[in-house]
Amino acid sequence: MLATEHYPEFLERPDGNYRHPTNPAKMLSVVAHEHVYEQDRPEGMQFGDDGGEI
């Protein structure tokens, strides 16, 4: 689901996958500093202290 309007602050981050700020079962993917997509987080995916995928 396109979620750019709900999480515009993520557009400032490098492209990649990030911990969802409110739902641990989801993640946010940033693409080309233009789009933020909300997706189900794959089982076993881990995020670092900065919220980015490790």
Contacts in CASP RR format, 6 or more apart in sequence:
PFRMAT RR
TARGET T0000
AUTHOR 0000-0000-0000
METHOD contacts of the structure
MODEL  1
MLATEHYPEFLERPDGNYRHPTNPAKMLSVVAHEHVYEQDRPEGMQFGDD
GGEI
1 37 0 8 1.000
1 38 0 8 1.000
1 39 0 8 1.000
2 35 0 8 1.000
2 36 0 8 1.000
2 37 0 8 1.000
2 38 0 8 1.000
3 28 0 8 1.000
3 36 0 8 1.000
3 37 0 8 1.000
3 38 0 8 1.000
4 11 0 8 1.000
4 34 0 8 1.000
4 35 0 8 1.000
4 36 0 8 1.000
6 36 0 8 1.000
6 38 0 8 1.000
7 21 0 8 1.000
7 28 0 8 1.000
7 36 0 8 1.000
7 38 0 8 1.000
8 36 0 8 1.000
10 18 0 8 1.000
10 28 0 8 1.000
10 30 0 8 1.000
10 36 0 8 1.000
11 30 0 8 1.000
11 33 0 8 1.000
11 34 0 8 1.000
11 36 0 8 1.000
12 33 0 8 1.000
13 30 0 8 1.000
14 30 0 8 1.000
15 30 0 8 1.000
15 31 0 8 1.000
15 32 0 8 1.000
15 33 0 8 1.000
16 29 0 8 1.000
16 30 0 8 1.000
16 31 0 8 1.000
16 52 0 8 1.000
16 53 0 8 1.000
17 27 0 8 1.000
17 28 0 8 1.000
17 29 0 8 1.000
17 30 0 8 1.000
17 45 0 8 1.000
17 52 0 8 1.000
17 53 0 8 1.000
18 27 0 8 1.000
18 28 0 8 1.000
18 29 0 8 1.000
18 30 0 8 1.000
18 47 0 8 1.000
18 51 0 8 1.000
18 52 0 8 1.000
18 53 0 8 1.000
19 27 0 8 1.000
19 28 0 8 1.000
19 47 0 8 1.000
19 48 0 8 1.000
19 51 0 8 1.000
19 52 0 8 1.000
20 26 0 8 1.000
20 27 0 8 1.000
20 28 0 8 1.000
20 38 0 8 1.000
20 41 0 8 1.000
21 28 0 8 1.000
24 41 0 8 1.000
25 40 0 8 1.000
25 41 0 8 1.000
26 38 0 8 1.000
26 39 0 8 1.000
26 40 0 8 1.000
26 41 0 8 1.000
27 38 0 8 1.000
27 39 0 8 1.000
27 40 0 8 1.000
27 41 0 8 1.000
27 45 0 8 1.000
27 47 0 8 1.000
27 53 0 8 1.000
28 36 0 8 1.000
28 37 0 8 1.000
28 38 0 8 1.000
28 39 0 8 1.000
29 36 0 8 1.000
29 37 0 8 1.000
29 39 0 8 1.000
30 36 0 8 1.000
31 37 0 8 1.000
45 53 0 8 1.000
46 53 0 8 1.000
46 54 0 8 1.000
47 53 0 8 1.000
47 54 0 8 1.000
48 54 0 8 1.000
END
